[in-house]
Every structure is written in structure tokens, then in C-alpha cells.
Amino acid sequence: MSLSRTKKELLAKLLEKEGIADKDWRRIAKQPPRDRYSLSDAQRRIWFIEQLQPGNAAYNVPVVLHLNGKLDAEALQKAFASVIERHAALRTRFTEIEGEPFQIIEPRIDFKL
């Protein structure tokens, strides 16, 4: 969505009035890293189901891709590694500490095809 110049100026004035600097509302602040994170409500529900029925694959979504042509395995591995490096959700594992589930985000994962 694009705002007109007039609307942007009005928004800036309203934010200034509220004590919010222009740079503060344009980005989501990066949080400092922690050793563990709480689970979201949805993750907690799935964790609970896993405790009741370990190994149940009801929430897995299988996907099959058929590729034609020559595959550059090295390029594919680098592409996957790059995506994994960029997105913390793909480096996240779940653990239980004193009976409570937590997310642990690994700083790095060595991905191999």
C-alpha cells in the first residue's frame, strides 16, 4: 500500500505528536539473541499432541518435486544452506527444560544434501 505525500506528512505529524520517531515505526526492531524462547500458542498445542501421541505425522505436509534436466547439486545445496542461514525458523529445535517446552535457535546448521 502506498500513501500519498499528504497522508505521509499527516502520519509523520501524528507519530511525532505521540513521541514516535519516524525511524521507529518503519522497522521491527531486531531482538537480542537469547538461549531459549517460549513456544507460541500454536506450537504449544502441537507439542501437547506430540506428548500424547509421539511420532504422529498428522501435521506433516509431504511434498514431492519432479525436476527435469541436469541438476547442479552444489548450487542446490548452497541455495538451501543460504535459506536456512537467513531464516531462524529453519534452525529451530524444540526441547523440554524442567517440564516446559522451549525453542532453541541454532546459530548455524551444516546442511548437506
N, C-alpha and C positions, 0 to 999 in steps of 0.2 A: 504494500500500500504506500502510495506516495502522497505526501502532504503538500499543499500549495505553500508558497513563500509566506503568505499572510498567516496561514494556520501554524506554520513552523514558528513564526515570530510570536504568535499568541501563546503557543505551547511553551516556548522558552521563557516568556514573562511569567506564566503561571508556575512553572517549575522554580524559577528564581524566587518568586513570592513564597514558595513552600520551602525554600532553602536547599533545593536540589540543584547541584551544578550540572551544566549541560553534559559534561563527560560522564557523570554518574549514572544517568538513565539510559545511555546508549549501549552499554555493555553489561553483561552479567559478570560480576566480579569472580575471579578465579579463587577458589577456596584453598587455604593452605593444606598440604597433604597431612593425613592422619594415618595411624597404623591400622585402624579399622573404622567401618561405617555401619550404622544401623540399617536394617532392611526396610524397604518401602512396604506399605500395607500389602500390595500385590505379591511382592517377594515373600513376605511373611506367610501369606496364605499357601503359596506353593511349597514353602519349607515345611509347613504343618502337614500338608498332604504327603510329602515325601517321608515324614516321620511315621505316618500311618501306614503307607504302602511304599516301602523302599523300592526304588528301581522302576516305579510306574512311569511309563513313557507317554502318558496321556497328553502332556503339554509339549512334547517334542513335535517339531514340524519338519518332516523329512523333505528333502529337495534333491532332485536328480537333474543334472545338466548333461546334455549331449553336445559335445564340441566337434566341429568339423575342421579338418585341416591340421597342419603341423602345430603342435603345442610347444611353446617356449617355456619349459618347466621352470627355468631360472627366473624369467620375468614374472611368471605367475606367483612363484614363491616370494619374490621381492614385493609384488603388489599386495599379497595377503599380509606380509610382515609389516608393510607400511600402514595398512588399515588397522592392524592390531596395535601398532605403536601409537597411532593417533587417537584411538577410542578406548578409554579406560574400561568400558563395559566388557570389552573382549579380553581384558586381562584380569577380570574379577573372578575370585573364587569365594566360596562360602564356607564358613567354619562355625563351630559352636564353642563358645567360651563361657564356662560356668552355667551351662544350660541355655544360654541365649545365642541365637544365630547372629552372625555378623558377616559383612562383606570385607574382603581383603583385596586391595588392588595391587597387583604385582607391578613393580616399576618396569619390568622388562620380561618378555617371554621369547624364547628362542623357538620360532616357528619353522617346522620342516614339513615339506610335502611328503 
